[in-house]
Amino acid sequence: MKKIVLTFNGNRFDIDLDEHFAAYLEKQMAKDFNVEGNNDMKLLLQAYVSSNYKLYEQENEVQAILKKLDA
């Protein structure tokens, strides 16, 4: 287990993660957040929406590939 720490609106959040996933997530979080200081909640919401949009696009791509394979 590895602990990742982020601060939002002055509140510290400790997250325990599998080491392999933690390494990946740390890189991604460094792109979206100030990992050394405080973050605004608006930034968290923007990152959440952005991540879900990426998942939405990936799901559409998977469905398109599956549709081609069925044809």
Contacts in CASP RR format, 6 or more apart in sequence:
PFRMAT RR
TARGET T0000
AUTHOR 0000-0000-0000
METHOD contacts of the structure
MODEL  1
MKKIVLTFNGNRFDIDLDEHFAAYLEKQMAKDFNVEGNNDMKLLLQAYVS
SNYKLYEQENEVQAILKKLDA
1 16 0 8 1.000
1 17 0 8 1.000
1 18 0 8 1.000
1 19 0 8 1.000
2 16 0 8 1.000
2 17 0 8 1.000
2 18 0 8 1.000
2 19 0 8 1.000
2 22 0 8 1.000
2 23 0 8 1.000
3 14 0 8 1.000
3 15 0 8 1.000
3 16 0 8 1.000
3 17 0 8 1.000
4 14 0 8 1.000
4 15 0 8 1.000
4 17 0 8 1.000
4 22 0 8 1.000
4 25 0 8 1.000
4 26 0 8 1.000
4 29 0 8 1.000
5 12 0 8 1.000
5 13 0 8 1.000
5 14 0 8 1.000
5 15 0 8 1.000
6 12 0 8 1.000
6 13 0 8 1.000
6 15 0 8 1.000
6 29 0 8 1.000
6 33 0 8 1.000
6 35 0 8 1.000
6 39 0 8 1.000
7 13 0 8 1.000
7 37 0 8 1.000
7 38 0 8 1.000
7 39 0 8 1.000
8 38 0 8 1.000
8 39 0 8 1.000
8 40 0 8 1.000
8 41 0 8 1.000
8 43 0 8 1.000
8 44 0 8 1.000
9 38 0 8 1.000
9 39 0 8 1.000
9 40 0 8 1.000
9 41 0 8 1.000
10 38 0 8 1.000
17 25 0 8 1.000
26 35 0 8 1.000
29 35 0 8 1.000
32 43 0 8 1.000
32 46 0 8 1.000
32 47 0 8 1.000
32 50 0 8 1.000
33 39 0 8 1.000
33 43 0 8 1.000
33 44 0 8 1.000
33 47 0 8 1.000
END
